[in-house]
Amino acid sequence: MSNNPVLTDLLGKHIKDLPNYKLRSKLEKVNSYKSNLKGTFLGKSYKELAIITNKLDTITEVSINFLEVINNTFYKLLMKAYGSPTKY
């Protein structure tokens, strides 16, 4: 997972399918895990992945903690890879 992971591929998988994740907290409806694995995503370095699962530990959300500020060039890469953000 250290080079350009396709984060959407993690959605729906069980947390046990992933290496090196530690439980952060158990809440009423979700569990939170983190990984200190370092890597790159679309050319940007990151220092942590955060994973949210449902109570059955199926992955429902993935977040990245980048080491630097996201600029317009990177934002355009995200839009090309994943499409424009939607409003809820």
KACOR-V115241 format. One record per backbone hydrogen bond with DSSP energy under -0.5 kcal/mol. NH is the residue of the N-H (numbers start at 1). CO is the residue of the C=O. If there is no record, write none. Layout:
# KACOR-V115241
nh:NH co:CO
nh:NH co:CO
This chain:
# KACOR-V115241
nh:4 co:2
nh:4 co:40
nh:5 co:40
nh:7 co:5
nh:9 co:6
nh:10 co:7
nh:11 co:7
nh:11 co:8
nh:12 co:59
nh:13 co:10
nh:15 co:57
nh:17 co:14
nh:18 co:15
nh:22 co:34
nh:24 co:32
nh:25 co:32
nh:27 co:25
nh:27 co:30
nh:31 co:53
nh:32 co:25
nh:33 co:51
nh:34 co:22
nh:35 co:49
nh:39 co:46
nh:40 co:2
nh:41 co:44
nh:44 co:41
nh:46 co:39
nh:47 co:65
nh:48 co:65
nh:49 co:35
nh:50 co:63
nh:51 co:33
nh:52 co:61
nh:53 co:31
nh:54 co:58
nh:55 co:29
nh:57 co:54
nh:59 co:13
nh:60 co:52
nh:61 co:52
nh:63 co:50
nh:65 co:48
nh:66 co:64
nh:67 co:45
nh:71 co:69
nh:75 co:71
nh:76 co:72
nh:77 co:73
nh:78 co:74
nh:79 co:75
nh:80 co:76
nh:81 co:77
nh:82 co:78
nh:83 co:79
